[in-house]
Amino acid sequence: VMTFADKGYQGAPGSVRTPSKRRRFRPKLPRRQKAVNRAHAKIRARGERAIATLKTWKILVKLRCCPRRATAIVQAILVLHHVEADRHAG
């Protein structure tokens, strides 16, 4: 599973993807690398919003079942949340 992490996880093993940091004594990142970092941030933002939504609903605090079933429940909740958000946005 590919994981998109913040700059604090640079050097983590496995399939952890992190944005590029500016090198020491260099004033700026190249334009291409800034674009890659922006795309990375957009992907991370969706996951961060989903986690924030689940935390505000406090659904996971009382959930007592196997992880596979919990994953299916969380996925269903997020689908319903996105359907409702799209309905109000349009």
VEXKE-932749 format. One record per residue: x negated, y, z negated of N, C-alpha, C in turn; chain; residue in one letter. Coordinates in Angstrom, 1 decimal. Atoms other than C-alpha are relative to their C-alpha. Example, Ala and Ser with C-alpha at 12.3 -4.5 7.8 and 13.67 -1.06 7.14 Angstrom:
REM residues 2
{n_xx->-0.9 n_yy->-1.2 n_zz->0.0 ca_xx->-12.3 ca_yy->-4.5 ca_zz->-7.8 c_xx->-0.9 c_yy->1.2 c_zz->0.0 c->A r->A};
{n_xx->0.9 n_yy->-1.1 n_zz->0.0 ca_xx->-13.7 ca_yy->-1.1 ca_zz->-7.1 c_xx->0.8 c_yy->1.1 c_zz->-0.8 c->A r->S};
This chain:
REM residues 90
{n_xx->-0.9 n_yy->-1.2 n_zz->0.0 ca_xx->0.0 ca_yy->0.0 ca_zz->0.0 c_xx->-0.9 c_yy->1.2 c_zz->0.0 c->A r->V};
{n_xx->0.7 n_yy->-1.2 n_zz->0.0 ca_xx->-1.4 ca_yy->3.3 ca_zz->1.0 c_xx->0.5 c_yy->1.0 c_zz->-1.0 c->A r->M};
{n_xx->-0.4 n_yy->-0.9 n_zz->1.1 ca_xx->-1.4 ca_yy->5.8 ca_zz->-1.8 c_xx->-0.6 c_yy->1.4 c_zz->0.3 c->A r->T};
{n_xx->0.4 n_yy->-1.4 n_zz->-0.2 ca_xx->-1.6 ca_yy->9.6 ca_zz->-1.4 c_xx->-0.2 c_yy->0.7 c_zz->-1.3 c->A r->F};
{n_xx->0.3 n_yy->-0.5 n_zz->1.3 ca_xx->-3.3 ca_yy->11.1 ca_zz->-4.4 c_xx->-0.6 c_yy->1.4 c_zz->0.1 c->A r->A};
{n_xx->0.6 n_yy->-1.3 n_zz->-0.1 ca_xx->-4.6 ca_yy->14.5 ca_zz->-5.4 c_xx->-1.5 c_yy->0.0 c_zz->-0.1 c->A r->D};
{n_xx->1.4 n_yy->-0.1 n_zz->-0.1 ca_xx->-8.2 ca_yy->15.7 ca_zz->-5.4 c_xx->-0.7 c_yy->-0.7 c_zz->-1.2 c->A r->K};
{n_xx->0.6 n_yy->0.6 n_zz->1.2 ca_xx->-8.9 ca_yy->14.3 ca_zz->-8.9 c_xx->-0.3 c_yy->-1.5 c_zz->0.2 c->A r->G};
{n_xx->0.2 n_yy->1.5 n_zz->-0.2 ca_xx->-8.8 ca_yy->10.7 ca_zz->-7.5 c_xx->-1.0 c_yy->-0.2 c_zz->1.1 c->A r->Y};
{n_xx->1.0 n_yy->0.3 n_zz->-1.0 ca_xx->-11.6 ca_yy->11.2 ca_zz->-4.9 c_xx->-1.0 c_yy->-1.0 c_zz->-0.4 c->A r->Q};
{n_xx->0.9 n_yy->1.0 n_zz->0.3 ca_xx->-13.8 ca_yy->8.2 ca_zz->-4.7 c_xx->0.7 c_yy->-1.3 c_zz->-0.6 c->A r->G};
{n_xx->-0.8 n_yy->1.2 n_zz->0.5 ca_xx->-11.0 ca_yy->5.8 ca_zz->-6.0 c_xx->-0.1 c_yy->-1.1 c_zz->1.1 c->A r->A};
{n_xx->0.1 n_yy->1.2 n_zz->-0.9 ca_xx->-11.3 ca_yy->2.3 ca_zz->-4.5 c_xx->1.4 c_yy->-0.3 c_zz->0.7 c->A r->P};
{n_xx->-1.3 n_yy->0.4 n_zz->-0.6 ca_xx->-8.7 ca_yy->0.8 ca_zz->-2.2 c_xx->0.5 c_yy->0.9 c_zz->1.1 c->A r->G};
{n_xx->-0.7 n_yy->-0.8 n_zz->-1.0 ca_xx->-6.2 ca_yy->2.5 ca_zz->0.0 c_xx->0.5 c_yy->1.4 c_zz->-0.5 c->A r->S};
{n_xx->-0.4 n_yy->-1.3 n_zz->0.5 ca_xx->-6.1 ca_yy->5.8 ca_zz->-1.9 c_xx->-0.5 c_yy->1.1 c_zz->0.9 c->A r->V};
{n_xx->0.3 n_yy->-1.1 n_zz->-0.8 ca_xx->-6.0 ca_yy->8.8 ca_zz->0.3 c_xx->0.0 c_yy->1.3 c_zz->-0.8 c->A r->R};
{n_xx->0.1 n_yy->-1.3 n_zz->0.7 ca_xx->-7.1 ca_yy->12.2 ca_zz->-1.1 c_xx->-0.3 c_yy->1.1 c_zz->1.0 c->A r->T};
{n_xx->0.3 n_yy->-1.2 n_zz->-0.9 ca_xx->-7.4 ca_yy->15.7 ca_zz->0.5 c_xx->-1.5 c_yy->0.3 c_zz->-0.2 c->A r->P};
{n_xx->1.5 n_yy->-0.3 n_zz->0.0 ca_xx->-10.9 ca_yy->17.0 ca_zz->1.3 c_xx->-0.2 c_yy->1.2 c_zz->-0.9 c->A r->S};
{n_xx->0.4 n_yy->-1.2 n_zz->0.8 ca_xx->-12.6 ca_yy->19.4 ca_zz->-1.1 c_xx->-1.0 c_yy->0.8 c_zz->0.8 c->A r->K};
{n_xx->1.0 n_yy->-0.8 n_zz->-0.6 ca_xx->-14.6 ca_yy->22.3 ca_zz->0.0 c_xx->-1.4 c_yy->-0.3 c_zz->-0.6 c->A r->R};
{n_xx->1.3 n_yy->0.4 n_zz->0.5 ca_xx->-18.3 ca_yy->21.5 ca_zz->-0.3 c_xx->-0.6 c_yy->1.2 c_zz->-0.7 c->A r->R};
{n_xx->0.7 n_yy->-1.0 n_zz->0.8 ca_xx->-20.5 ca_yy->23.4 ca_zz->-2.7 c_xx->-0.8 c_yy->0.9 c_zz->0.9 c->A r->R};
{n_xx->0.7 n_yy->-1.0 n_zz->-0.8 ca_xx->-22.0 ca_yy->26.6 ca_zz->-1.2 c_xx->0.5 c_yy->0.2 c_zz->1.4 c->A r->F};
{n_xx->-0.6 n_yy->-0.3 n_zz->-1.3 ca_xx->-19.8 ca_yy->26.5 ca_zz->1.8 c_xx->1.3 c_yy->0.8 c_zz->-0.2 c->A r->R};
{n_xx->-1.1 n_yy->-0.9 n_zz->0.3 ca_xx->-17.2 ca_yy->29.3 ca_zz->2.0 c_xx->1.3 c_yy->-0.5 c_zz->0.3 c->A r->P};
{n_xx->-1.3 n_yy->0.5 n_zz->-0.4 ca_xx->-14.4 ca_yy->27.5 ca_zz->3.8 c_xx->0.0 c_yy->-1.4 c_zz->0.5 c->A r->K};
{n_xx->-0.1 n_yy->1.3 n_zz->-0.7 ca_xx->-13.1 ca_yy->24.2 ca_zz->5.0 c_xx->0.3 c_yy->0.3 c_zz->1.5 c->A r->L};
{n_xx->-0.3 n_yy->-0.2 n_zz->-1.4 ca_xx->-12.9 ca_yy->23.8 ca_zz->8.8 c_xx->1.5 c_yy->0.0 c_zz->0.2 c->A r->P};
{n_xx->-1.4 n_yy->-0.1 n_zz->-0.3 ca_xx->-9.5 ca_yy->24.6 ca_zz->10.4 c_xx->0.7 c_yy->-1.3 c_zz->0.1 c->A r->R};
{n_xx->-0.6 n_yy->1.3 n_zz->-0.2 ca_xx->-8.9 ca_yy->21.0 ca_zz->11.3 c_xx->0.2 c_yy->-0.7 c_zz->-1.3 c->A r->R};
{n_xx->-0.1 n_yy->0.6 n_zz->1.4 ca_xx->-9.6 ca_yy->19.8 ca_zz->7.7 c_xx->1.2 c_yy->0.6 c_zz->-0.8 c->A r->Q};
{n_xx->-1.2 n_yy->-0.6 n_zz->0.7 ca_xx->-7.1 ca_yy->22.4 ca_zz->6.4 c_xx->1.3 c_yy->-0.5 c_zz->0.5 c->A r->K};
{n_xx->-1.2 n_yy->0.6 n_zz->-0.5 ca_xx->-4.5 ca_yy->21.0 ca_zz->8.7 c_xx->0.3 c_yy->-1.4 c_zz->-0.5 c->A r->A};
{n_xx->-0.1 n_yy->1.3 n_zz->0.5 ca_xx->-5.2 ca_yy->17.5 ca_zz->7.5 c_xx->0.5 c_yy->0.1 c_zz->-1.5 c->A r->V};
{n_xx->-0.4 n_yy->-0.2 n_zz->1.4 ca_xx->-4.9 ca_yy->18.7 ca_zz->3.9 c_xx->1.5 c_yy->0.4 c_zz->-0.2 c->A r->N};
{n_xx->-1.4 n_yy->-0.4 n_zz->0.0 ca_xx->-1.6 ca_yy->20.4 ca_zz->4.7 c_xx->1.0 c_yy->-1.2 c_zz->0.2 c->A r->R};
{n_xx->-0.8 n_yy->1.2 n_zz->-0.3 ca_xx->-0.2 ca_yy->17.2 ca_zz->6.2 c_xx->0.0 c_yy->-0.9 c_zz->-1.3 c->A r->A};
{n_xx->0.1 n_yy->0.8 n_zz->1.2 ca_xx->-1.4 ca_yy->15.3 ca_zz->3.1 c_xx->0.9 c_yy->0.6 c_zz->-1.1 c->A r->H};
{n_xx->-0.8 n_yy->-0.6 n_zz->1.0 ca_xx->0.3 ca_yy->17.8 ca_zz->0.8 c_xx->1.5 c_yy->-0.2 c_zz->0.3 c->A r->A};
{n_xx->-1.4 n_yy->0.3 n_zz->-0.4 ca_xx->3.6 ca_yy->17.4 ca_zz->2.7 c_xx->0.5 c_yy->-1.4 c_zz->-0.4 c->A r->K};
{n_xx->-0.4 n_yy->1.4 n_zz->0.4 ca_xx->3.6 ca_yy->13.7 ca_zz->2.2 c_xx->0.1 c_yy->-0.2 c_zz->-1.5 c->A r->I};
{n_xx->0.0 n_yy->0.1 n_zz->1.5 ca_xx->2.7 ca_yy->14.0 ca_zz->-1.5 c_xx->1.2 c_yy->0.7 c_zz->-0.6 c->A r->R};
{n_xx->-1.1 n_yy->-0.8 n_zz->0.5 ca_xx->5.4 ca_yy->16.6 ca_zz->-2.0 c_xx->1.3 c_yy->-0.8 c_zz->-0.1 c->A r->A};
{n_xx->-1.2 n_yy->0.8 n_zz->0.0 ca_xx->8.2 ca_yy->14.2 ca_zz->-1.0 c_xx->0.0 c_yy->-1.0 c_zz->-1.2 c->A r->R};
{n_xx->0.1 n_yy->0.9 n_zz->1.1 ca_xx->7.0 ca_yy->11.6 ca_zz->-3.5 c_xx->0.1 c_yy->0.7 c_zz->-1.4 c->A r->G};
{n_xx->0.0 n_yy->-0.7 n_zz->1.3 ca_xx->6.5 ca_yy->14.2 ca_zz->-6.3 c_xx->1.5 c_yy->0.4 c_zz->-0.3 c->A r->E};
{n_xx->-1.4 n_yy->-0.4 n_zz->0.2 ca_xx->10.1 ca_yy->15.5 ca_zz->-5.7 c_xx->0.9 c_yy->-1.2 c_zz->-0.4 c->A r->R};
{n_xx->-0.8 n_yy->1.2 n_zz->0.4 ca_xx->11.5 ca_yy->11.9 ca_zz->-5.9 c_xx->-0.3 c_yy->-0.4 c_zz->-1.4 c->A r->A};
{n_xx->0.3 n_yy->0.4 n_zz->1.4 ca_xx->9.7 ca_yy->11.2 ca_zz->-9.2 c_xx->0.6 c_yy->1.0 c_zz->-0.9 c->A r->I};
{n_xx->-0.6 n_yy->-1.0 n_zz->0.8 ca_xx->10.9 ca_yy->14.5 ca_zz->-10.6 c_xx->1.5 c_yy->-0.2 c_zz->-0.1 c->A r->A};
{n_xx->-1.4 n_yy->0.2 n_zz->0.1 ca_xx->14.4 ca_yy->13.7 ca_zz->-9.7 c_xx->0.4 c_yy->-1.2 c_zz->-0.9 c->A r->T};
{n_xx->-0.2 n_yy->1.1 n_zz->0.8 ca_xx->14.2 ca_yy->10.3 ca_zz->-11.3 c_xx->-0.2 c_yy->0.3 c_zz->-1.5 c->A r->L};
{n_xx->0.3 n_yy->-0.4 n_zz->1.4 ca_xx->12.7 ca_yy->11.9 ca_zz->-14.5 c_xx->1.2 c_yy->0.8 c_zz->-0.5 c->A r->K};
{n_xx->-1.1 n_yy->-0.8 n_zz->0.5 ca_xx->15.5 ca_yy->14.4 ca_zz->-14.7 c_xx->1.3 c_yy->-0.8 c_zz->-0.3 c->A r->T};
{n_xx->-1.1 n_yy->0.9 n_zz->0.3 ca_xx->18.1 ca_yy->11.7 ca_zz->-14.5 c_xx->-0.2 c_yy->-0.9 c_zz->-1.1 c->A r->W};
{n_xx->0.4 n_yy->0.9 n_zz->1.1 ca_xx->16.3 ca_yy->9.7 ca_zz->-17.1 c_xx->0.5 c_yy->-1.4 c_zz->0.2 c->A r->K};
{n_xx->-0.5 n_yy->1.3 n_zz->-0.4 ca_xx->17.4 ca_yy->6.6 ca_zz->-15.3 c_xx->-1.0 c_yy->-1.2 c_zz->-0.4 c->A r->I};
{n_xx->0.9 n_yy->1.0 n_zz->0.3 ca_xx->14.2 ca_yy->4.7 ca_zz->-15.9 c_xx->-0.3 c_yy->-0.3 c_zz->-1.5 c->A r->L};
{n_xx->0.3 n_yy->0.2 n_zz->1.5 ca_xx->14.1 ca_yy->5.1 ca_zz->-19.7 c_xx->0.9 c_yy->-1.2 c_zz->-0.5 c->A r->V};
{n_xx->-0.9 n_yy->1.0 n_zz->0.5 ca_xx->17.1 ca_yy->2.8 ca_zz->-20.2 c_xx->0.0 c_yy->-1.3 c_zz->0.9 c->A r->K};
{n_xx->0.0 n_yy->1.1 n_zz->-0.9 ca_xx->16.4 ca_yy->0.4 ca_zz->-17.3 c_xx->-0.8 c_yy->-1.2 c_zz->-0.6 c->A r->L};
{n_xx->0.7 n_yy->1.2 n_zz->0.5 ca_xx->15.6 ca_yy->-3.1 ca_zz->-18.5 c_xx->0.3 c_yy->-1.2 c_zz->0.9 c->A r->R};
{n_xx->-0.1 n_yy->1.1 n_zz->-1.0 ca_xx->15.2 ca_yy->-5.5 ca_zz->-15.6 c_xx->-1.3 c_yy->-0.3 c_zz->0.6 c->A r->C};
{n_xx->1.2 n_yy->0.4 n_zz->-0.7 ca_xx->12.6 ca_yy->-7.1 ca_zz->-13.4 c_xx->-0.5 c_yy->1.2 c_zz->0.9 c->A r->C};
{n_xx->0.5 n_yy->-1.1 n_zz->-0.9 ca_xx->10.4 ca_yy->-4.7 ca_zz->-11.4 c_xx->0.6 c_yy->0.0 c_zz->1.4 c->A r->P};
{n_xx->-0.5 n_yy->0.1 n_zz->-1.4 ca_xx->11.7 ca_yy->-6.0 ca_zz->-8.1 c_xx->1.4 c_yy->0.6 c_zz->0.0 c->A r->R};
{n_xx->-1.4 n_yy->-0.5 n_zz->0.1 ca_xx->15.3 ca_yy->-5.2 ca_zz->-9.1 c_xx->0.0 c_yy->1.5 c_zz->-0.3 c->A r->R};
{n_xx->0.1 n_yy->-1.4 n_zz->0.3 ca_xx->14.2 ca_yy->-1.8 ca_zz->-10.5 c_xx->-0.3 c_yy->0.8 c_zz->1.2 c->A r->A};
{n_xx->0.4 n_yy->-0.7 n_zz->-1.3 ca_xx->12.6 ca_yy->-0.9 ca_zz->-7.2 c_xx->1.2 c_yy->0.1 c_zz->0.9 c->A r->T};
{n_xx->-1.2 n_yy->-0.1 n_zz->-0.9 ca_xx->15.8 ca_yy->-1.7 ca_zz->-5.3 c_xx->1.0 c_yy->1.0 c_zz->-0.6 c->A r->A};
{n_xx->-0.9 n_yy->-1.0 n_zz->0.6 ca_xx->17.9 ca_yy->0.4 ca_zz->-7.8 c_xx->-0.5 c_yy->1.4 c_zz->0.3 c->A r->I};
{n_xx->0.6 n_yy->-1.3 n_zz->-0.2 ca_xx->15.5 ca_yy->3.3 ca_zz->-7.5 c_xx->0.1 c_yy->0.4 c_zz->1.5 c->A r->V};
{n_xx->-0.1 n_yy->-0.3 n_zz->-1.4 ca_xx->15.5 ca_yy->3.1 ca_zz->-3.7 c_xx->1.5 c_yy->0.4 c_zz->0.3 c->A r->Q};
{n_xx->-1.4 n_yy->-0.3 n_zz->-0.2 ca_xx->19.3 ca_yy->3.1 ca_zz->-3.7 c_xx->0.4 c_yy->1.3 c_zz->-0.5 c->A r->A};
{n_xx->-0.3 n_yy->-1.3 n_zz->0.6 ca_xx->19.5 ca_yy->6.1 ca_zz->-6.0 c_xx->-0.6 c_yy->1.1 c_zz->0.9 c->A r->I};
{n_xx->0.6 n_yy->-1.1 n_zz->-0.8 ca_xx->17.1 ca_yy->8.1 ca_zz->-3.8 c_xx->0.7 c_yy->0.1 c_zz->1.3 c->A r->L};
{n_xx->-0.7 n_yy->-0.1 n_zz->-1.3 ca_xx->19.0 ca_yy->7.2 ca_zz->-0.6 c_xx->1.3 c_yy->0.9 c_zz->-0.3 c->A r->V};
{n_xx->-1.2 n_yy->-0.8 n_zz->0.3 ca_xx->22.2 ca_yy->8.5 ca_zz->-2.3 c_xx->-0.3 c_yy->1.5 c_zz->-0.2 c->A r->L};
{n_xx->0.4 n_yy->-1.4 n_zz->0.3 ca_xx->20.4 ca_yy->11.6 ca_zz->-3.5 c_xx->-0.3 c_yy->0.7 c_zz->1.3 c->A r->H};
{n_xx->0.3 n_yy->-0.7 n_zz->-1.3 ca_xx->19.1 ca_yy->12.4 ca_zz->0.0 c_xx->1.2 c_yy->0.2 c_zz->0.8 c->A r->H};
{n_xx->-1.3 n_yy->-0.1 n_zz->-0.7 ca_xx->22.5 ca_yy->11.8 ca_zz->1.5 c_xx->0.8 c_yy->1.2 c_zz->-0.5 c->A r->V};
{n_xx->-0.7 n_yy->-1.1 n_zz->0.6 ca_xx->24.0 ca_yy->14.2 ca_zz->-1.0 c_xx->-0.7 c_yy->1.3 c_zz->0.3 c->A r->E};
{n_xx->0.7 n_yy->-1.2 n_zz->-0.2 ca_xx->21.3 ca_yy->16.8 ca_zz->-0.6 c_xx->0.2 c_yy->0.5 c_zz->1.5 c->A r->A};
{n_xx->-0.1 n_yy->-0.4 n_zz->-1.4 ca_xx->21.6 ca_yy->16.7 ca_zz->3.2 c_xx->1.5 c_yy->0.5 c_zz->0.3 c->A r->D};
{n_xx->-1.4 n_yy->-0.4 n_zz->-0.1 ca_xx->25.4 ca_yy->17.1 ca_zz->2.9 c_xx->0.2 c_yy->1.4 c_zz->-0.5 c->A r->R};
{n_xx->-0.1 n_yy->-1.4 n_zz->0.6 ca_xx->25.0 ca_yy->20.3 ca_zz->0.8 c_xx->-0.9 c_yy->0.9 c_zz->0.9 c->A r->H};
{n_xx->0.9 n_yy->-0.9 n_zz->-0.8 ca_xx->22.2 ca_yy->21.6 ca_zz->3.1 c_xx->0.6 c_yy->0.4 c_zz->1.3 c->A r->A};
{n_xx->-0.5 n_yy->-0.2 n_zz->-1.3 ca_xx->24.1 ca_yy->21.3 ca_zz->6.3 c_xx->1.4 c_yy->0.5 c_zz->0.1 c->A r->G};
